[in-house]
Amino acid sequence: MSVLESVKEVIVEILDVPAEDIKPESRLIEDLEADSLDIVEMVMQLEDRFGLQIPESAFEELKTVKDVVEYLEKRLEEK
C-alpha cells in the first residue's frame, strides 16, 4: 500500500470523509475540516502505522494531504 493510500485511510477513519473527496491538494483544516485534535490523532495513528516519531514542530508545516505524504516519504527514506 502506498503512503498516500495509508494517509487517506487514516483521514477517512478520523474525519469520516469519503475517500474520493481526499485529493493530494486537499487542505486538512480548510477543505477536510480537521481541527487540532483531529490533527493530533491523525499524527499519532501515522506514527504507529509507519513506526516514526513526528515532532510537534512538523505539524504546522503539514497543511495538505500532499504535505503529509511527502513528509512521511522523506522520513521513511531516512530510516
PyMOL Python script that loads the backbone (N, CA, C, O; Angstrom):
from pymol import cmd

cmd.read_pdbstr("""\
ATOM      1  N   MET A   1       0.849  -1.186   0.000  1.00  0.00           N
ATOM      2  CA  MET A   1       0.000   0.000   0.000  1.00  0.00           C
ATOM      3  C   MET A   1       0.895   1.251   0.000  1.00  0.00           C
ATOM      4  O   MET A   1       1.889   1.317   0.723  1.00  0.00           O
ATOM      5  N   SER A   2       0.525   2.223  -0.814  1.00  0.00           N
ATOM      6  CA  SER A   2       1.331   3.436  -0.906  1.00  0.00           C
ATOM      7  C   SER A   2       1.136   4.317   0.337  1.00  0.00           C
ATOM      8  O   SER A   2       0.179   4.158   1.094  1.00  0.00           O
ATOM      9  N   VAL A   3       2.063   5.232   0.512  1.00  0.00           N
ATOM     10  CA  VAL A   3       1.951   6.180   1.634  1.00  0.00           C
ATOM     11  C   VAL A   3       0.662   6.982   1.485  1.00  0.00           C
ATOM     12  O   VAL A   3      -0.046   7.203   2.468  1.00  0.00           O
ATOM     13  N   LEU A   4       0.351   7.421   0.266  1.00  0.00           N
ATOM     14  CA  LEU A   4      -0.879   8.192   0.029  1.00  0.00           C
ATOM     15  C   LEU A   4      -2.107   7.389   0.450  1.00  0.00           C
ATOM     16  O   LEU A   4      -2.997   7.920   1.114  1.00  0.00           O
ATOM     17  N   GLU A   5      -2.160   6.123   0.071  1.00  0.00           N
ATOM     18  CA  GLU A   5      -3.314   5.296   0.435  1.00  0.00           C
ATOM     19  C   GLU A   5      -3.420   5.138   1.955  1.00  0.00           C
ATOM     20  O   GLU A   5      -4.520   5.169   2.506  1.00  0.00           O
ATOM     21  N   SER A   6      -2.300   4.971   2.623  1.00  0.00           N
ATOM     22  CA  SER A   6      -2.310   4.852   4.085  1.00  0.00           C
ATOM     23  C   SER A   6      -2.794   6.136   4.737  1.00  0.00           C
ATOM     24  O   SER A   6      -3.585   6.100   5.680  1.00  0.00           O
ATOM     25  N   VAL A   7      -2.319   7.268   4.236  1.00  0.00           N
ATOM     26  CA  VAL A   7      -2.736   8.563   4.777  1.00  0.00           C
ATOM     27  C   VAL A   7      -4.230   8.746   4.554  1.00  0.00           C
ATOM     28  O   VAL A   7      -4.945   9.194   5.450  1.00  0.00           O
ATOM     29  N   LYS A   8      -4.699   8.404   3.369  1.00  0.00           N
ATOM     30  CA  LYS A   8      -6.141   8.521   3.074  1.00  0.00           C
ATOM     31  C   LYS A   8      -6.959   7.669   4.037  1.00  0.00           C
ATOM     32  O   LYS A   8      -7.984   8.118   4.551  1.00  0.00           O
ATOM     33  N   GLU A   9      -6.504   6.431   4.285  1.00  0.00           N
ATOM     34  CA  GLU A   9      -7.212   5.532   5.207  1.00  0.00           C
ATOM     35  C   GLU A   9      -7.361   6.157   6.587  1.00  0.00           C
ATOM     36  O   GLU A   9      -8.433   6.116   7.190  1.00  0.00           O
ATOM     37  N   VAL A  10      -6.272   6.735   7.077  1.00  0.00           N
ATOM     38  CA  VAL A  10      -6.299   7.363   8.401  1.00  0.00           C
ATOM     39  C   VAL A  10      -7.253   8.558   8.398  1.00  0.00           C
ATOM     40  O   VAL A  10      -8.020   8.743   9.344  1.00  0.00           O
ATOM     41  N   ILE A  11      -7.209   9.362   7.349  1.00  0.00           N
ATOM     42  CA  ILE A  11      -8.086  10.536   7.264  1.00  0.00           C
ATOM     43  C   ILE A  11      -9.551  10.108   7.220  1.00  0.00           C
ATOM     44  O   ILE A  11     -10.391  10.702   7.897  1.00  0.00           O
ATOM     45  N   VAL A  12      -9.860   9.088   6.434  1.00  0.00           N
ATOM     46  CA  VAL A  12     -11.235   8.584   6.352  1.00  0.00           C
ATOM     47  C   VAL A  12     -11.710   8.141   7.734  1.00  0.00           C
ATOM     48  O   VAL A  12     -12.827   8.448   8.149  1.00  0.00           O
ATOM     49  N   GLU A  13     -10.844   7.415   8.435  1.00  0.00           N
ATOM     50  CA  GLU A  13     -11.196   6.887   9.759  1.00  0.00           C
ATOM     51  C   GLU A  13     -11.440   8.021  10.767  1.00  0.00           C
ATOM     52  O   GLU A  13     -12.406   7.974  11.529  1.00  0.00           O
ATOM     53  N   ILE A  14     -10.575   9.028  10.771  1.00  0.00           N
ATOM     54  CA  ILE A  14     -10.666  10.077  11.784  1.00  0.00           C
ATOM     55  C   ILE A  14     -11.702  11.147  11.434  1.00  0.00           C
ATOM     56  O   ILE A  14     -12.480  11.568  12.290  1.00  0.00           O
ATOM     57  N   LEU A  15     -11.706  11.578  10.181  1.00  0.00           N
ATOM     58  CA  LEU A  15     -12.569  12.700   9.798  1.00  0.00           C
ATOM     59  C   LEU A  15     -13.903  12.256   9.209  1.00  0.00           C
ATOM     60  O   LEU A  15     -14.799  13.075   9.000  1.00  0.00           O
ATOM     61  N   ASP A  16     -14.034  10.954   8.942  1.00  0.00           N
ATOM     62  CA  ASP A  16     -15.286  10.420   8.405  1.00  0.00           C
ATOM     63  C   ASP A  16     -15.682  11.136   7.112  1.00  0.00           C
ATOM     64  O   ASP A  16     -16.834  11.530   6.934  1.00  0.00           O
ATOM     65  N   VAL A  17     -14.708  11.297   6.218  1.00  0.00           N
ATOM     66  CA  VAL A  17     -14.988  11.861   4.894  1.00  0.00           C
ATOM     67  C   VAL A  17     -14.783  10.758   3.858  1.00  0.00           C
ATOM     68  O   VAL A  17     -13.950   9.873   4.053  1.00  0.00           O
ATOM     69  N   PRO A  18     -15.537  10.806   2.756  1.00  0.00           N
ATOM     70  CA  PRO A  18     -15.367   9.772   1.722  1.00  0.00           C
ATOM     71  C   PRO A  18     -13.963   9.829   1.118  1.00  0.00           C
ATOM     72  O   PRO A  18     -13.425  10.912   0.886  1.00  0.00           O
ATOM     73  N   ALA A  19     -13.376   8.666   0.868  1.00  0.00           N
ATOM     74  CA  ALA A  19     -12.016   8.594   0.316  1.00  0.00           C
ATOM     75  C   ALA A  19     -11.903   9.356  -0.993  1.00  0.00           C
ATOM     76  O   ALA A  19     -10.866   9.959  -1.272  1.00  0.00           O
ATOM     77  N   GLU A  20     -12.967   9.337  -1.807  1.00  0.00           N
ATOM     78  CA  GLU A  20     -12.899  10.023  -3.104  1.00  0.00           C
ATOM     79  C   GLU A  20     -12.843  11.552  -2.964  1.00  0.00           C
ATOM     80  O   GLU A  20     -12.497  12.250  -3.918  1.00  0.00           O
ATOM     81  N   ASP A  21     -13.181  12.067  -1.783  1.00  0.00           N
ATOM     82  CA  ASP A  21     -13.091  13.520  -1.541  1.00  0.00           C
ATOM     83  C   ASP A  21     -11.677  13.947  -1.135  1.00  0.00           C
ATOM     84  O   ASP A  21     -11.390  15.142  -1.064  1.00  0.00           O
ATOM     85  N   ILE A  22     -10.802  12.990  -0.871  1.00  0.00           N
ATOM     86  CA  ILE A  22      -9.451  13.300  -0.396  1.00  0.00           C
ATOM     87  C   ILE A  22      -8.496  13.303  -1.581  1.00  0.00           C
ATOM     88  O   ILE A  22      -8.209  12.261  -2.170  1.00  0.00           O
ATOM     89  N   LYS A  23      -8.016  14.482  -1.915  1.00  0.00           N
ATOM     90  CA  LYS A  23      -7.067  14.666  -3.019  1.00  0.00           C
ATOM     91  C   LYS A  23      -5.731  15.102  -2.428  1.00  0.00           C
ATOM     92  O   LYS A  23      -5.694  15.612  -1.308  1.00  0.00           O
ATOM     93  N   PRO A  24      -4.631  14.909  -3.162  1.00  0.00           N
ATOM     94  CA  PRO A  24      -3.340  15.373  -2.638  1.00  0.00           C
ATOM     95  C   PRO A  24      -3.338  16.858  -2.271  1.00  0.00           C
ATOM     96  O   PRO A  24      -2.683  17.266  -1.312  1.00  0.00           O
ATOM     97  N   GLU A  25      -4.072  17.656  -3.035  1.00  0.00           N
ATOM     98  CA  GLU A  25      -4.087  19.098  -2.765  1.00  0.00           C
ATOM     99  C   GLU A  25      -5.099  19.510  -1.688  1.00  0.00           C
ATOM    100  O   GLU A  25      -5.183  20.687  -1.339  1.00  0.00           O
ATOM    101  N   SER A  26      -5.868  18.548  -1.161  1.00  0.00           N
ATOM    102  CA  SER A  26      -6.848  18.869  -0.113  1.00  0.00           C
ATOM    103  C   SER A  26      -6.137  19.407   1.119  1.00  0.00           C
ATOM    104  O   SER A  26      -5.174  18.819   1.611  1.00  0.00           O
ATOM    105  N   ARG A  27      -6.637  20.547   1.607  1.00  0.00           N
ATOM    106  CA  ARG A  27      -6.072  21.134   2.828  1.00  0.00           C
ATOM    107  C   ARG A  27      -6.774  20.491   4.019  1.00  0.00           C
ATOM    108  O   ARG A  27      -8.000  20.382   4.048  1.00  0.00           O
ATOM    109  N   LEU A  28      -5.987  20.070   4.993  1.00  0.00           N
ATOM    110  CA  LEU A  28      -6.539  19.320   6.126  1.00  0.00           C
ATOM    111  C   LEU A  28      -7.586  20.118   6.893  1.00  0.00           C
ATOM    112  O   LEU A  28      -8.655  19.595   7.209  1.00  0.00           O
ATOM    113  N   ILE A  29      -7.290  21.365   7.191  1.00  0.00           N
ATOM    114  CA  ILE A  29      -8.198  22.161   8.015  1.00  0.00           C
ATOM    115  C   ILE A  29      -9.298  22.805   7.181  1.00  0.00           C
ATOM    116  O   ILE A  29     -10.480  22.659   7.494  1.00  0.00           O
ATOM    117  N   GLU A  30      -8.918  23.515   6.121  1.00  0.00           N
ATOM    118  CA  GLU A  30      -9.907  24.259   5.337  1.00  0.00           C
ATOM    119  C   GLU A  30     -10.828  23.346   4.524  1.00  0.00           C
ATOM    120  O   GLU A  30     -12.041  23.552   4.514  1.00  0.00           O
ATOM    121  N   ASP A  31     -10.266  22.339   3.842  1.00  0.00           N
ATOM    122  CA  ASP A  31     -11.081  21.510   2.954  1.00  0.00           C
ATOM    123  C   ASP A  31     -11.695  20.300   3.658  1.00  0.00           C
ATOM    124  O   ASP A  31     -12.853  19.958   3.417  1.00  0.00           O
ATOM    125  N   LEU A  32     -10.923  19.662   4.521  1.00  0.00           N
ATOM    126  CA  LEU A  32     -11.391  18.425   5.161  1.00  0.00           C
ATOM    127  C   LEU A  32     -11.943  18.678   6.561  1.00  0.00           C
ATOM    128  O   LEU A  32     -12.416  17.757   7.227  1.00  0.00           O
ATOM    129  N   GLU A  33     -11.880  19.930   6.996  1.00  0.00           N
ATOM    130  CA  GLU A  33     -12.474  20.372   8.266  1.00  0.00           C
ATOM    131  C   GLU A  33     -11.910  19.658   9.489  1.00  0.00           C
ATOM    132  O   GLU A  33     -12.641  19.352  10.431  1.00  0.00           O
ATOM    133  N   ALA A  34     -10.612  19.397   9.467  1.00  0.00           N
ATOM    134  CA  ALA A  34      -9.951  18.816  10.639  1.00  0.00           C
ATOM    135  C   ALA A  34      -9.714  19.912  11.664  1.00  0.00           C
ATOM    136  O   ALA A  34      -9.415  21.051  11.305  1.00  0.00           O
ATOM    137  N   ASP A  35      -9.847  19.569  12.944  1.00  0.00           N
ATOM    138  CA  ASP A  35      -9.478  20.530  13.979  1.00  0.00           C
ATOM    139  C   ASP A  35      -8.156  20.056  14.600  1.00  0.00           C
ATOM    140  O   ASP A  35      -7.604  19.034  14.193  1.00  0.00           O
ATOM    141  N   SER A  36      -7.668  20.796  15.568  1.00  0.00           N
ATOM    142  CA  SER A  36      -6.347  20.480  16.121  1.00  0.00           C
ATOM    143  C   SER A  36      -6.316  19.087  16.760  1.00  0.00           C
ATOM    144  O   SER A  36      -5.299  18.398  16.680  1.00  0.00           O
ATOM    145  N   LEU A  37      -7.399  18.672  17.384  1.00  0.00           N
ATOM    146  CA  LEU A  37      -7.444  17.325  17.976  1.00  0.00           C
ATOM    147  C   LEU A  37      -7.406  16.250  16.897  1.00  0.00           C
ATOM    148  O   LEU A  37      -6.762  15.213  17.060  1.00  0.00           O
ATOM    149  N   ASP A  38      -8.108  16.511  15.785  1.00  0.00           N
ATOM    150  CA  ASP A  38      -8.075  15.566  14.665  1.00  0.00           C
ATOM    151  C   ASP A  38      -6.650  15.407  14.140  1.00  0.00           C
ATOM    152  O   ASP A  38      -6.205  14.298  13.844  1.00  0.00           O
ATOM    153  N   ILE A  39      -5.942  16.530  14.031  1.00  0.00           N
ATOM    154  CA  ILE A  39      -4.568  16.503  13.516  1.00  0.00           C
ATOM    155  C   ILE A  39      -3.681  15.671  14.449  1.00  0.00           C
ATOM    156  O   ILE A  39      -2.894  14.844  13.991  1.00  0.00           O
ATOM    157  N   VAL A  40      -3.814  15.897  15.755  1.00  0.00           N
ATOM    158  CA  VAL A  40      -3.009  15.147  16.728  1.00  0.00           C
ATOM    159  C   VAL A  40      -3.322  13.653  16.630  1.00  0.00           C
ATOM    160  O   VAL A  40      -2.410  12.826  16.638  1.00  0.00           O
ATOM    161  N   GLU A  41      -4.594  13.310  16.539  1.00  0.00           N
ATOM    162  CA  GLU A  41      -4.989  11.902  16.438  1.00  0.00           C
ATOM    163  C   GLU A  41      -4.446  11.282  15.144  1.00  0.00           C
ATOM    164  O   GLU A  41      -3.983  10.141  15.132  1.00  0.00           O
ATOM    165  N   MET A  42      -4.515  12.057  14.060  1.00  0.00           N
ATOM    166  CA  MET A  42      -4.017  11.581  12.781  1.00  0.00           C
ATOM    167  C   MET A  42      -2.510  11.320  12.854  1.00  0.00           C
ATOM    168  O   MET A  42      -2.030  10.287  12.386  1.00  0.00           O
ATOM    169  N   VAL A  43      -1.781  12.247  13.435  1.00  0.00           N
ATOM    170  CA  VAL A  43      -0.325  12.102  13.561  1.00  0.00           C
ATOM    171  C   VAL A  43       0.006  10.873  14.402  1.00  0.00           C
ATOM    172  O   VAL A  43       0.917  10.116  14.064  1.00  0.00           O
ATOM    173  N   MET A  44      -0.727  10.670  15.495  1.00  0.00           N
ATOM    174  CA  MET A  44      -0.469   9.509  16.349  1.00  0.00           C
ATOM    175  C   MET A  44      -0.680   8.199  15.575  1.00  0.00           C
ATOM    176  O   MET A  44       0.113   7.265  15.690  1.00  0.00           O
ATOM    177  N   GLN A  45      -1.744   8.150  14.801  1.00  0.00           N
ATOM    178  CA  GLN A  45      -2.008   6.932  14.020  1.00  0.00           C
ATOM    179  C   GLN A  45      -0.947   6.724  12.948  1.00  0.00           C
ATOM    180  O   GLN A  45      -0.529   5.593  12.698  1.00  0.00           O
ATOM    181  N   LEU A  46      -0.509   7.807  12.313  1.00  0.00           N
ATOM    182  CA  LEU A  46       0.527   7.697  11.285  1.00  0.00           C
ATOM    183  C   LEU A  46       1.858   7.275  11.900  1.00  0.00           C
ATOM    184  O   LEU A  46       2.606   6.503  11.300  1.00  0.00           O
ATOM    185  N   GLU A  47       2.153   7.785  13.101  1.00  0.00           N
ATOM    186  CA  GLU A  47       3.371   7.366  13.802  1.00  0.00           C
ATOM    187  C   GLU A  47       3.350   5.862  14.050  1.00  0.00           C
ATOM    188  O   GLU A  47       4.340   5.170  13.814  1.00  0.00           O
ATOM    189  N   ASP A  48       2.208   5.362  14.529  1.00  0.00           N
ATOM    190  CA  ASP A  48       2.072   3.925  14.794  1.00  0.00           C
ATOM    191  C   ASP A  48       2.197   3.114  13.505  1.00  0.00           C
ATOM    192  O   ASP A  48       2.891   2.098  13.458  1.00  0.00           O
ATOM    193  N   ARG A  49       1.523   3.574  12.483  1.00  0.00           N
ATOM    194  CA  ARG A  49       1.483   2.839  11.218  1.00  0.00           C
ATOM    195  C   ARG A  49       2.864   2.752  10.556  1.00  0.00           C
ATOM    196  O   ARG A  49       3.230   1.724   9.988  1.00  0.00           O
ATOM    197  N   PHE A  50       3.616   3.848  10.640  1.00  0.00           N
ATOM    198  CA  PHE A  50       4.898   3.904   9.937  1.00  0.00           C
ATOM    199  C   PHE A  50       6.108   3.731  10.854  1.00  0.00           C
ATOM    200  O   PHE A  50       7.245   3.705  10.383  1.00  0.00           O
ATOM    201  N   GLY A  51       5.867   3.610  12.171  1.00  0.00           N
ATOM    202  CA  GLY A  51       6.964   3.423  13.103  1.00  0.00           C
ATOM    203  C   GLY A  51       7.885   4.633  13.187  1.00  0.00           C
ATOM    204  O   GLY A  51       9.104   4.497  13.292  1.00  0.00           O
ATOM    205  N   LEU A  52       7.281   5.823  13.140  1.00  0.00           N
ATOM    206  CA  LEU A  52       8.048   7.076  13.166  1.00  0.00           C
ATOM    207  C   LEU A  52       7.632   7.926  14.356  1.00  0.00           C
ATOM    208  O   LEU A  52       6.545   7.758  14.909  1.00  0.00           O
ATOM    209  N   GLN A  53       8.510   8.837  14.739  1.00  0.00           N
ATOM    210  CA  GLN A  53       8.165   9.891  15.680  1.00  0.00           C
ATOM    211  C   GLN A  53       8.040  11.169  14.853  1.00  0.00           C
ATOM    212  O   GLN A  53       8.963  11.534  14.125  1.00  0.00           O
ATOM    213  N   ILE A  54       6.910  11.840  14.963  1.00  0.00           N
ATOM    214  CA  ILE A  54       6.706  13.091  14.223  1.00  0.00           C
ATOM    215  C   ILE A  54       6.672  14.220  15.248  1.00  0.00           C
ATOM    216  O   ILE A  54       5.744  14.292  16.054  1.00  0.00           O
ATOM    217  N   PRO A  55       7.672  15.106  15.228  1.00  0.00           N
ATOM    218  CA  PRO A  55       7.711  16.182  16.215  1.00  0.00           C
ATOM    219  C   PRO A  55       6.574  17.185  16.013  1.00  0.00           C
ATOM    220  O   PRO A  55       6.128  17.426  14.891  1.00  0.00           O
ATOM    221  N   GLU A  56       6.117  17.763  17.128  1.00  0.00           N
ATOM    222  CA  GLU A  56       5.033  18.740  17.043  1.00  0.00           C
ATOM    223  C   GLU A  56       5.370  19.895  16.112  1.00  0.00           C
ATOM    224  O   GLU A  56       4.485  20.457  15.467  1.00  0.00           O
ATOM    225  N   SER A  57       6.651  20.248  16.041  1.00  0.00           N
ATOM    226  CA  SER A  57       7.061  21.360  15.181  1.00  0.00           C
ATOM    227  C   SER A  57       6.737  21.069  13.711  1.00  0.00           C
ATOM    228  O   SER A  57       6.582  21.999  12.920  1.00  0.00           O
ATOM    229  N   ALA A  58       6.634  19.808  13.348  1.00  0.00           N
ATOM    230  CA  ALA A  58       6.316  19.447  11.956  1.00  0.00           C
ATOM    231  C   ALA A  58       4.837  19.644  11.648  1.00  0.00           C
ATOM    232  O   ALA A  58       4.469  19.833  10.488  1.00  0.00           O
ATOM    233  N   PHE A  59       3.982  19.601  12.674  1.00  0.00           N
ATOM    234  CA  PHE A  59       2.538  19.698  12.447  1.00  0.00           C
ATOM    235  C   PHE A  59       2.175  20.959  11.665  1.00  0.00           C
ATOM    236  O   PHE A  59       1.352  20.914  10.750  1.00  0.00           O
ATOM    237  N   GLU A  60       2.790  22.081  12.027  1.00  0.00           N
ATOM    238  CA  GLU A  60       2.420  23.359  11.418  1.00  0.00           C
ATOM    239  C   GLU A  60       2.719  23.391   9.926  1.00  0.00           C
ATOM    240  O   GLU A  60       2.067  24.118   9.176  1.00  0.00           O
ATOM    241  N   GLU A  61       3.702  22.606   9.491  1.00  0.00           N
ATOM    242  CA  GLU A  61       4.080  22.608   8.083  1.00  0.00           C
ATOM    243  C   GLU A  61       3.197  21.684   7.245  1.00  0.00           C
ATOM    244  O   GLU A  61       3.204  21.772   6.017  1.00  0.00           O
ATOM    245  N   LEU A  62       2.457  20.821   7.877  1.00  0.00           N
ATOM    246  CA  LEU A  62       1.654  19.836   7.162  1.00  0.00           C
ATOM    247  C   LEU A  62       0.249  20.387   6.925  1.00  0.00           C
ATOM    248  O   LEU A  62      -0.672  20.147   7.706  1.00  0.00           O
ATOM    249  N   LYS A  63       0.110  21.127   5.833  1.00  0.00           N
ATOM    250  CA  LYS A  63      -1.162  21.801   5.535  1.00  0.00           C
ATOM    251  C   LYS A  63      -2.076  20.974   4.632  1.00  0.00           C
ATOM    252  O   LYS A  63      -3.297  20.995   4.785  1.00  0.00           O
ATOM    253  N   THR A  64      -1.470  20.242   3.686  1.00  0.00           N
ATOM    254  CA  THR A  64      -2.263  19.476   2.725  1.00  0.00           C
ATOM    255  C   THR A  64      -1.948  17.986   2.853  1.00  0.00           C
ATOM    256  O   THR A  64      -0.982  17.591   3.505  1.00  0.00           O
ATOM    257  N   VAL A  65      -2.778  17.183   2.221  1.00  0.00           N
ATOM    258  CA  VAL A  65      -2.542  15.739   2.195  1.00  0.00           C
ATOM    259  C   VAL A  65      -1.178  15.469   1.554  1.00  0.00           C
ATOM    260  O   VAL A  65      -0.425  14.615   2.022  1.00  0.00           O
ATOM    261  N   LYS A  66      -0.870  16.194   0.492  1.00  0.00           N
ATOM    262  CA  LYS A  66       0.423  16.023  -0.192  1.00  0.00           C
ATOM    263  C   LYS A  66       1.584  16.335   0.750  1.00  0.00           C
ATOM    264  O   LYS A  66       2.598  15.637   0.738  1.00  0.00           O
ATOM    265  N   ASP A  67       1.440  17.389   1.572  1.00  0.00           N
ATOM    266  CA  ASP A  67       2.489  17.724   2.542  1.00  0.00           C
ATOM    267  C   ASP A  67       2.750  16.547   3.485  1.00  0.00           C
ATOM    268  O   ASP A  67       3.900  16.216   3.774  1.00  0.00           O
ATOM    269  N   VAL A  68       1.685  15.929   3.953  1.00  0.00           N
ATOM    270  CA  VAL A  68       1.803  14.801   4.888  1.00  0.00           C
ATOM    271  C   VAL A  68       2.503  13.631   4.200  1.00  0.00           C
ATOM    272  O   VAL A  68       3.412  13.022   4.764  1.00  0.00           O
ATOM    273  N   VAL A  69       2.073  13.325   2.982  1.00  0.00           N
ATOM    274  CA  VAL A  69       2.656  12.205   2.231  1.00  0.00           C
ATOM    275  C   VAL A  69       4.138  12.445   1.978  1.00  0.00           C
ATOM    276  O   VAL A  69       4.959  11.556   2.204  1.00  0.00           O
ATOM    277  N   GLU A  70       4.486  13.646   1.511  1.00  0.00           N
ATOM    278  CA  GLU A  70       5.891  13.953   1.220  1.00  0.00           C
ATOM    279  C   GLU A  70       6.746  13.904   2.485  1.00  0.00           C
ATOM    280  O   GLU A  70       7.877  13.419   2.459  1.00  0.00           O
ATOM    281  N   TYR A  71       6.200  14.405   3.583  1.00  0.00           N
ATOM    282  CA  TYR A  71       6.928  14.363   4.861  1.00  0.00           C
ATOM    283  C   TYR A  71       7.213  12.908   5.251  1.00  0.00           C
ATOM    284  O   TYR A  71       8.340  12.559   5.603  1.00  0.00           O
ATOM    285  N   LEU A  72       6.180  12.071   5.182  1.00  0.00           N
ATOM    286  CA  LEU A  72       6.342  10.661   5.571  1.00  0.00           C
ATOM    287  C   LEU A  72       7.320   9.939   4.649  1.00  0.00           C
ATOM    288  O   LEU A  72       8.159   9.168   5.116  1.00  0.00           O
ATOM    289  N   GLU A  73       7.215  10.183   3.342  1.00  0.00           N
ATOM    290  CA  GLU A  73       8.123   9.521   2.400  1.00  0.00           C
ATOM    291  C   GLU A  73       9.572   9.918   2.682  1.00  0.00           C
ATOM    292  O   GLU A  73      10.472   9.079   2.639  1.00  0.00           O
ATOM    293  N   LYS A  74       9.788  11.195   2.968  1.00  0.00           N
ATOM    294  CA  LYS A  74      11.143  11.667   3.274  1.00  0.00           C
ATOM    295  C   LYS A  74      11.670  10.998   4.537  1.00  0.00           C
ATOM    296  O   LYS A  74      12.810  10.534   4.579  1.00  0.00           O
ATOM    297  N   ARG A  75      10.825  10.956   5.566  1.00  0.00           N
ATOM    298  CA  ARG A  75      11.242  10.346   6.845  1.00  0.00           C
ATOM    299  C   ARG A  75      11.502   8.845   6.671  1.00  0.00           C
ATOM    300  O   ARG A  75      12.433   8.311   7.274  1.00  0.00           O
ATOM    301  N   LEU A  76      10.701   8.168   5.864  1.00  0.00           N
ATOM    302  CA  LEU A  76      10.888   6.735   5.659  1.00  0.00           C
ATOM    303  C   LEU A  76      12.177   6.447   4.909  1.00  0.00           C
ATOM    304  O   LEU A  76      12.822   5.427   5.153  1.00  0.00           O
ATOM    305  N   GLU A  77      12.558   7.330   4.003  1.00  0.00           N
ATOM    306  CA  GLU A  77      13.831   7.169   3.284  1.00  0.00           C
ATOM    307  C   GLU A  77      15.010   7.275   4.241  1.00  0.00           C
ATOM    308  O   GLU A  77      16.027   6.604   4.064  1.00  0.00           O
ATOM    309  N   GLU A  78      14.864   8.130   5.265  1.00  0.00           N
ATOM    310  CA  GLU A  78      15.942   8.367   6.222  1.00  0.00           C
ATOM    311  C   GLU A  78      16.127   7.193   7.176  1.00  0.00           C
ATOM    312  O   GLU A  78      17.197   7.021   7.760  1.00  0.00           O
ATOM    313  N   LYS A  79      15.088   6.395   7.329  1.00  0.00           N
ATOM    314  CA  LYS A  79      15.109   5.263   8.282  1.00  0.00           C
ATOM    315  C   LYS A  79      16.134   4.225   7.947  1.00  0.00           C
ATOM    316  O   LYS A  79      16.259   3.228   8.659  1.00  0.00           O
TER     317      LYS A  79
END
""", "prot")
cmd.dss("prot")
cmd.show_as("cartoon", "prot")
cmd.util.cbc("prot")
cmd.orient("prot")
